[in-house]
Amino acid sequence: MEDRMHFAERELKPYAEPVTPDQLRVGETYFGVYFLDKDGFVPILEPKVFIGRNLEPEDKDKLYFQDFASYRSGVRYDPASAEDEGVFETWVEKRVFEFERALDVLLACSLRREKGRR
């Protein structure tokens, strides 16, 4: 017998709900949702770990994220060490989502794709 799964119905808001900078927690995984096309039919879901704010002396309101794979393998941010394989990104402001809100963005994409096929 096949185990069936049911996804609970949910109402989607007409706008995305990214995490605000004050909600970000160091060491937590967030998700960037990007689209490769202007119509928003081809998404990319990219896990990022928030590693801190203003990690360099000259920084002002910069948010630092690291790719999930290198973070999980133990690579940590060290500006003096350029040989690490991690991908570190800084943003003054970036649209990243908690998992459920990223899922909302993908569900909205699914609805756009469905509508676009008609």
N, C-alpha and C positions, 0 to 999 in steps of 0.2 A: 504494500500500500504506500502510495506517495504521500509524503507530508506536504500539506499545502500551507502557504503563508498568505496572510491577508494584511494589506497595507491600509491602515486606518484613513478614512476620508478626512481631508483637511481643506480649509478655505485658504486660498493664497491671497496675499495682499498684492495690490497693483505695483508695488515698489519693493526693492530689495532692502534687507535690514542688516547692514554690516555691523560688525562689532565697533563700538566707539573706542578711541584710544584709552579712555579711563577704565574700560572693561577688560582690557588685555591683561593676562596673567602670565608671568615668566614661566617657561617650561610647558605651556599648554599648546596644543596643536589647533591651528585654525586652517581655514580653507579659502584659497583664492579661486574664484570662478571667473574665467576669461572666455571670450568668444573669438573664434578665428574668422568670423564673418560679420558683416554689418547688420544682418537680419537676426542675429542671435540664435542660429540653428545649430552651430557647431561649438559645443562647450569644451573647456578643459578644466578639470578639477585638480588643484595643486595644493597638497598639504604643506603647511609652513609652521614652524615652531617659533613662537615669540620668545626672543632671548633677552630683550631689555630695551631701555630707553637711553638715549644720549651716552653711548658707550665710549665715545671719543671726547676729549676735552673741549673741542671747538663745536660740538653738536648743540643744536637747539631744537627741541621738539622732534627729534628723529626717533623712529621706531625701527628696531632691528629684528629681522626674521631670518631663519636658517632653514634650508631644505630638510625635510623630514628624515631622509635616508642617512645623511651624514650626522645629524643630531642623534639619531638612534644608535649609530655605530660608535658614538662617543666623541666625535669631533666637537670642539668648543671654540668659541670666538677668541682669538688672540691676535691682535693687530701686528704683533712682532713676528708671527710665524706665517709665512706665505705659502709653505709647502702643504698645508692641510687641503683636503679635497672638498671641504664644505662650500656650499653656495650661500653667501651671506648677502642680504639685501637691506638697504635702509630706505625708509620712506618717511616723509613728513606726515603724509596721510595716505592710507591705502585701504582699499575695500577688501577686507577679509571677513570671513563669516565663521560663526560656530557651525557645527555640522548640520544641525536641523535647519538653519537659515540657508546654508549652501544647498541643501536638498530642496528647499523651496524654490531657489533660483533654477535648479535643474528641472524641477517639475513644471515651472512656468515655461522653460525651454521646450519641454516635451509637448505642452499644450500648443505652443507656437508652431512647432513642427507638424503636429497633427492638423492644425488649421491651415498651414501652408500647403498641405498635400491635397486639399479639396479643390 
